[in-house]
């Protein structure tokens, strides 16, 4: 049973050994409101093309994992009700029931690996939730990154999470973490986290991925890219808002898959939309750097 369907463009790119950048779809269905979500998705794909790479947005549609979506399919994800936020454990059920599924970082990494794609750009990684000792809420993103042999560009982990514990978990899983031309791990909406990280350049990333090929290591590499300075938010301001939103979520009993969409919506409202602008711009920036790096990797 062949459940992976590649678009014609992606098939041609793989055969021609062209640089490809994978993109998740949860950010379209659950991470941003309409029409900003569909505008962001098209802009990100265009940026990747401008840099000489091929975008591969991934989703579950009509009983298949689709790698490379049409404009109509992206529009469908952005508007359709009851789109399932699909992590690894959900994948068999969503496929079997022919549900529309938006892929998380974990499922996107899995699908990209199956398709032979090495580079992936997203906004923020999932990770260890705050208060983990009480509920053991840890995203499957981390486990899958340890198995998918990708180079994943993000603005760090989502700032609603426990960043130090997430980085400890990545270390335990053997996932290398580098700061893109920075020695401070970025805090998603903000460029600061107070956590030191080893800096790396674009040329070094391309070379590192070649070295990994020879070592046959399964772990992905996480490249943390600071948000563009003009759109980044103040660390103290955003932390205050996140804490308020977390308290509201706790009071309303919101947990599990619903927690991240609730918090993103609450933070957007409390920042008068500034968090959404930052999110859109940091995704574009990550896509640009991922595409440039993929081109470098394939040119060596």
C-alpha positions, 0 to 999 in steps of 0.5 A, spaced: 500 500 500 503 506 497 500 512 502 506 517 500 504 521 494 509 526 491 507 532 487 510 532 480 514 538 481 517 534 488 518 527 484 522 531 478 526 535 484 528 528 487 530 525 481 534 531 479 537 532 485 535 539 486 534 542 493 528 541 497 525 544 503 519 541 507 514 545 510 509 543 515 501 544 515 499 545 522 501 552 522 496 553 516 490 550 520 492 551 527 497 556 528 494 562 524 487 565 522 485 566 515 487 569 511 494 570 514 495 563 514 494 562 506 498 568 505 504 566 509 504 559 506 504 562 499 509 567 501 514 562 504 513 557 498 515 563 494 521 565 498 524 558 497 523 558 490 527 565 489 533 562 493 533 556 488 530 551 492 523 547 491 518 548 497 514 541 499 508 543 504 506 536 507 499 534 509 494 528 509 489 529 504 484 524 501 487 518 504 494 519 502 500 523 505 501 528 500 508 531 499 508 538 495 501 541 495 497 545 490 495 552 491 488 549 492 490 544 497 493 549 501 487 553 501 483 547 503 487 546 509 486 554 511 479 554 511 476 547 512 473 545 519 475 539 523 482 539 520 486 534 524 492 536 528 496 530 526 502 527 530 505 520 529 500 517 533 494 520 529 497 518 522 494 511 521 487 513 524 487 520 519 489 516 513 484 510 514 478 515 516 480 519 510 480 525 514 484 532 512 490 532 517 495 538 518 502 535 519 506 537 525 513 537 526 514 530 527 509 528 522 512 532 517 519 530 519 517 523 518 514 524 511 520 528 508 525 523 510 520 517 507 521 522 500 528 523 501 528 530 503 533 533 508 531 540 509 525 543 513 523 550 515 518 551 521 516 556 526 517 553 532 519 546 535 514 542 540 517 540 546 517 539 554 511 543 556 511 547 563 509 543 569 511 537 566 512 533 572 505 534 573 502 531 567 508 529 562 506 533 556 512 532 552 511 533 544 513 527 539 516 532 535 523 531 540 522 523 539 521 524 531 527 529 530 532 523 533 529 518 528 528 522 522 535 525 519 533 532 517 536 539 518 530 543 521 530 550 522 526 554 527 526 560 531 527 555 537 522 552 541 515 555 542 516 560 547 510 557 551 514 551 553 519 549 558 525 551 553 531 549 558 528 542 559 526 541 552 534 542 550 536 537 555 531 532 552 534 534 545 541 533 548 539 526 551 536 524 544 542 526 541 540 531 537 545 537 535 543 544 537 546 550 534 544 557 533 545 560 526 550 566 527 548 567 534 551 564 541 544 565 545 539 560 543 533 564 541 526 564 544 521 564 538 518 571 539 524 574 542 531 573 540 533 572 547 533 566 552 539 567 556 541 560 554 548 559 551 548 555 544 554 553 539 554 558 533 554 555 526 554 559 519 551 557 513 557 554 510 558 550 516 551 547 516 552 544 509 558 541 511 556 538 517 550 535 513 555 532 509 559 529 515 553 526 518 551 522 511 558 519 512 557 517 519 550 514 518 547 518 524 539 518 524 538 524 529 536 530 526 540 537 526 536 543 530 538 550 527 535 555 531 535 562 528 533 568 531 527 572 529 528 578 525 530 584 529 525 589 527 519 584 528 522 580 535 518 582 541 521 584 548 523 578 552 520 581 559 513 583 555 512 576 552 513 572 558 508 576 562 503 575 556 505 568 556 504 567 563 497 570 563 495 566 558 497 559 561 494 561 567 487 562 563 488 555 560 489 552 566 483 555 569 479 553 563 481 546 563 485 546 556 490 541 555 493 536 550 492 538 543 488 544 544 493 548 548 498 551 543 492 553 539 489 557 545 495 560 547 497 562 540 490 566 539 491 569 546 498 571 545 496 574 539 490 578 542 494 580 548 500 583 543 495 587 539 497 582 533 504 583 534 506 576 536 502 574 529 507 579 525 513 576 528 511 569 527 509 570 520 516 574 519 520 569 523 517 563 518 519 567 512 526 568 515 527 560 517 525 558 510 529 563 506 535 560 510 533 553 510 533 554 502 540 557 502 543 552 506 539 546 502 542 550 495 549 550 498 549 542 500 547 540 493 552 544 490 558 541 494 
